[in-house]
Amino acid sequence: MIVGRLGLGGRFLRGTPSVIHKIGRNQACVVPFSISVAECYSNTPFPINHKEAQEKKKLEEMPKWRQWGIYFQSQEFKKSMTVYYLLGFGALSVCFYYYMRDRFYEDKQLKEIRLKYDEDPSKLSEYEYLMLKAFSTDKLKPKERKKFILYQMMRKEFRRKNFFDYNAVFNPSPAELEDWYSKQAVRSTKRVPLNDDTEEEETSTKNADNAHIVPGSDTTEFFEKKAEQYDKEIKWEERAVFMGRRRRWLMKNLRGDVLEVSCGTGRNIPYLDLDNIDSITFLDSSSEMMNITRSKFRKAFPKYQKAAFTVGRAEELADLASRSSVKYDTIVEAFGLCAHQDPVKALQSMAKLLKPGGRIVLLEHGRSTWDFINNHLDFRAEKRMKTWACRWNLDIGELIDDAGLDITYEKRVHLGTTWLLVCKRPEDPISLEEKPFYNKLFGKDVPQIKKA
């Protein structure tokens, strides 16, 4: 047995281990035992773990990213993360509370607006009308959607200023919105210098106020000269963005008697399906392009007889129709509004040629949903007009609004620059396929929110 401290004959042996051996019944012998070698590490003031030292040196030689990776897998990191998890959960809980509080008061305000609308629609302010329409099954028009987005931006600022005020109600007037918007920072865009001058002007959200939109002009002469080379020059641009898929969608929406406006060189003909078509009429202002369209169609459908080819401008459709009683079930146009001298008048003329329940199907390019894309479109607007006679920075939704049409289907691709639209006249009802899922499922009509 090893003893650290042993009393023997009135004396203590301190710090010297001993071994006790039994000799007899009541006698014992103490034998000192030296372990100086064993004590050399345990009694040093700064003990060293050679294994840990080697591992630390090896870790320091590794790249920083590897050191961080090993640290993230260690128990030390996992223990410390518990605190961060709790702090993060607390911060998210606070944010979630204020977000849900905002939604609660928004829903409360919406209920009050519905009650006010049921009593007297004329009592609604502009914001209340847009809010009611936005949260119903009725669709906001493009201009209304723009204004509602501005109201929502103003509302976020209002909520930040009244963060702790539970009773604050957001209901500004159009004048207050106009005053708030005038104080916001406005981006400016430089035009591509066609000469030696470089102008810098403010970017506007409206077609009429956007100085970067080139004024409309008659592009017939341009396309007369471009007709022979048009397909060869445009095909790679369309292939790069898989435009064939969009043209196929366009052609699938054709029904009954069809009129294709601004048919160009007949680039939609490869995707044309005649099964649901009773007749088809092609219209373009360029006679050279119309000749190419005619030859393409006759080559693709040599036996089809109910096809007509007319040279004329879209803006003059109403005048052409006044001399006959021809009406159409579907009027279709692909990338034509950008080349019209007056696209709003062209759309209004198309609406006059529709049969009751007819539809206008559009595949167009215009302004994007992203500001940096719109800045680029504005920057190259004059170059694009010079190269392709195309005003590619028009707001297509605003044109639809100005023409007095309703949108029943809208999809935007290619960062929002390509518009896929189905439009109708306001007096025509929406079809079953165009209803929202809930109304379609239960066979209910879509209520129209109208401001008195």
N, C-alpha and C positions, 0 to 999 in steps of 0.2 A: 504494500500500500504506500502511495506517495503522499508525503505530508509537507505542507507548506510552512508550518510553524510548529515546533515540538518542544515541550518543556522537559528537561532532563537534568536532575540534580540541582534544581533551583535555577537553571540557566535556560534561556530560549535561543534556539538557532533560527535566526531570521533570514528569510530569503534563500535558505539552502534546503532543497528537497532531500528527503531521506527515505530509506526503505526499512520497514520494520520486519524482522524475521522472528518467528517464534522459536525459542530454544527449549523451553520446558513448559511445565504446567502454568507457572506464574512469572516466568522470566521472559524478557524480550531484549533483543539487540538492535541498535540503531545504526544503520550503515549510510553515510552521506553519498549522494548521487549527483554528479555534475551534469548539467544540460546546457552549458554555455553556448554550444553550437545551435541548439534548438531555440535558444532565447534571442539570437542575433537579429532576427526579423521582427519578432513580436514586441521587443522592447525598444525599437528605433522610434524616434519622435515623428517621422514622416513615412509611414508604410507605403510601399509601392507595389501595385498589381501589374506585373509585367505583361500579362495577357491584355489587360485593358489599355495599357500604354501602346502596345503594338497595334491594336485595333484602331486607336485614336490617330496614330501616325498614318496608318493605311487609309483612313477616312479622309485625312487632310490632303492626301495625294490625289484623291479622286476629283473629277470635275464638280463644279458647284451644283449643277442640276442633279447629279447623282447623290451628292450629300443631302440635298433637300428631299430626294426620294426616299432615302434611308431614314431620314428624320420623320417623315410623314408616316412611316410604318412602325415607328418605335412606340413603346408604351408611354413614354413621357409626353409625346404629342397627343396620343389618344386621351390621356388623362386631362391635359390642358384644354382639349377641344370641348369638353363637357361644359365649361364655363362659357365658351363662345356660342355653343348651341343654345344655351339658355338665354344669353343676351340677344342672339339673333331671333329666337322665338318671341322674346318680349317685344323687340322692335317691330317684327311682322304683325304681332297682335295689335299693337298700337295703330299701325298703318291700316290694318284690316278694320279696326273699329271705326276710324274716321272715314274710311271708304264706305262702309256699310251705313254709317250715319248719314253720309251725303246721299246715298241711294234711298234711304228711308225718307228723307225730306223731299227728295225728288219725286218719289212715288206719292207722297202725301200731297204735294203740289199738283201732280197729275190728276189725282182724284178730284181735287177742287176745280181744276180746269174742265174736267168732263162734266161736272155738275153745272158749271157756268155755261158750258156749250149747250147742254140740254135745255137750260132756261132761255138763253138768248145768245146765239153765236156772235152777234155784233159786239158783245161785251168783251170778247177776247182781244188781247193785245196781239201784236204780230208774233212775239216770241211764244206766247201761249198757243196760238194757232199752229205754229211750226212744230212745237213740242208735242202737241196732241196728234198731229199728222205723222210725226216721226215715230211715235210709239204705238201707232195703230197699224192695221193691215194695209192702209192706203199708202201710196208711195209719194215721197217728196219729188217735186219737179227739180231738174238740175239747178236752176237759179235758187229755188227754195232751199235745196240741200247746201248750196254754198253759203247762204245767209245763216242757216242753222248752225253750220260749222263755226262761223264767226261768233255767233251767240254762245256756243259751247266754250270757245276759247276765252271769251269775256267772262263766262261763268266760272271758269277755273281761277281766274284772277280774283274774282269776287269772293270765292270761297277761301282763298289764301288770306285775303284781307280781313275776312270775318271768320277766322278759324275757330274761335271760341264762342262765337255768337250763334246760339242755337235757333234763335227766332228770326234771323236774317233771311229774307225771301228775295230771290233773284227774279226780277221782272222788268227789264229795262225797256225803254221806248226806242223806236228806230233812230231818233235824234241822238240818244245817248250812245247807241251802237256806232253811229257815224262819228261821233266825237271821240269815242274810244279808239276806233280804227284809224282815225287821222293821226293819233299820237303814236301808233305802232311804227316800228322800223320797217322801211320799204326797201327791198333789194333793187339794185340797178344792174342792167345787163348791157354790155357793149355789143354793138352789131359787128358782123364781119365786114371789114372795110372793102367796099367795092371800088372805091376810088382812093383818095389819100386821106379822107377824113374818117375819124372814129367817133361816133356819137355814143353818149352814155345817157340812157333814159330810164325812168322808173318803169318797173314791170307791173302791169295791171292784170287783174283777174277777169276782166270783161273784154269781149272782142272789140266793142266800140271804143274802149278807152286804151287798148293796148297799142302803143305806137310801133311795136315791132311787127305787127301784122301788116303785110303788104296790101295795099288797096286792090280790090278785085278788078279783073279786066277780062276781055274776051280772049280766050286761049285757043280759039279754033285754028288760027294760022300756025301757031306753034306746033300743035299736034298734027297738022297736015304735013309739016316738014319732018316730024319725028316718027311718023307712022311706020316706015320701013325698018327702022333700027330699034323701035320701041321694045319689042319682045326680047331682042338680043341683049339690050342694055339693062333691062329691069329684072331679068330672070334670076340673076345671082343674088340680087338684093332680097328678093322674095324667098329664094331657097334658104338663105342664111337664117331667116326667122320662121321657117316652116309655114309660109303663108298658105300653102295648099290646103292645110287642115281648116283654115278659116274660110277659104273659098268653098270648100266642101260643105261646111255648116250653112253658108249662105244659100247654096243651091238646094239643100234639103228642106228649106222653108218655103219653097215655091209651091203654089196651089192655084188651080183654075187657070184663068186668063192672066198671063204674066207680061209685064213690061219691064225691060231692063234699060235703065237710064245710064248714060255715059258708059256704054258697053266697051268702048275703046277697041282694042284688037281682039276681043273675044277671049280673054284669058279665063273666064269662068266656064267656057264651053266644055273643057275636059271633065268637069265635075257635074255637068248637067244631067239630071234624071227626068225623063219625059213621062214617067208613069203617072204622076199626079198633075200633069199640065194639060190643059185643053188647047191652049195656043200660046205663042210667045212672040213678042215684038221687041226688036232691038232698036235703040235710039242713041245717036251720037252726033255731035256737031261737025265732026271731021269725016268727010266723004272717003278719004284714003283709009282711015281706020275702019270705016264701015265695010269697005270692000274686002279687007282682010277678015273681018268677022263673018261676012257672008261665005267666003270660001272655006273657012274653018268649020262653020256649021254644016254646010252642004257635004263636006268631006266626012264629018262625024255622023250625020243623020241624013243620008241621001234620000230616004223615002218619006221623010216627014214634010208634010205640006203646009201645016198651019203655022208658018213662020213668016214674019214681015220684017223688013229692014228699012228704017226711016232715018233720014238725015235732018237734024234739027237741034236746037238748044233747049235745055231743060227748063229755062226760065220762060220759054214760049209754049210750054205744054198746054197751059190753060187756054191759050188762044187757038192752038191746034184742036183741042178737044171741043171748043165751042162750035166748031164747024161740023162736028159729028157727035154721035151719042155713044161712042166707045168708052167703056169703063173696064177697070181691071180688078181682079181679086188680090193680086200681089204685085207691088212695084218694088223692084230691087235695084240697088246701086252699090258699086264697090269702088271706093277711092275716087269719088267724083265730086263731092261737095267742096273739096279743097281747090278744085279747078274752075268752079262756077264763078261767074262775075257777081251774081247775087244768090248765094246758097239758100237764104231764107225764102226768097221768091220761088226758087226751084222746088223746095219742099212743099210750099203752099200749093204750087201747081200740081205736084204729085197727089196731094190730098184731094184735090178736086176731081182727079181721075179715078179715085177709088170707088168700088162698089160698096154698099152697106156691109159692114163687117170686114172690109178689106184691110190689108196690112202693108206697111212700108218696111222693108227689111234692108238694113244698111250695114255695110262693112267699111269703116272709115278710119283714117288716122288723124289724130289731133293732139290736144294738150294732154299731158300726163297727170298722174296723181302725185308725182314727185316734183318738187320745186327745182332740183338741180337738172332734171331732164327738161323742164320747161325753159330754164335759162339757156340750155343748149339749143333748143328749138328756136327760141327768139334770136340767139346769137347767129344762127345760120339761116334765118328766115329769107333774107334777100338772095343769098346764094342758091337756096333750094328753089325759089321762084324762078331764078334765071336758068337753072339747070333742067328743072322738071315742070315748070309752070304750076307749081304746087304750093299752097299756103298750109304747110303742115303744122302750124301752131294755132290753128283755130280751136276754139272750145266747141266741140260738136254738141254737147248737151245744151249749151246756150242757144245754138242755132235751132235745135228742136223746140225749145221753149218759145223762141221768137216766132216760129212758124205756127205755134198754137197746137202742137201735137202732144200726145201722151205716150210715154214709154211703158211698154208692157214687159219687155225683157231687156236686160242690159248686162253685158259682160265686157271686161276690159283686160287685155293681155299686153305683153311686151312693155312692162312697167307702166301700164295704163295708157299707152299711146295708140293702141289699136282698139277701136270701139266696135262691138257687135251689138246691134240694136234692132228691136222690133217695135214699130210705132203704130199708133192708131189715131183716128180722129176722136175728139172728146165725146161726141155723141154716140159712138159705137160702144157696145158693151164688151167686157173682156170675156174671152172664151174659157172653157173649163180648164184647159191646159195651162192657162196663164194665171189662174187663181193660186193664192198661197196654199200650202199643204193642208192647213187646218180647215180652211173654207172648202177646199176640194174634197176632203175626207167626209165632212158633215153636210156637204151640199148647200153651203150658205153663200150668199152674195157678199161681195166685198163692200163695206160701207164707205161712202165717199164723204170725206171731211171737207166741207165748203165753208168759206168765210163769207159772212153776210155783207 
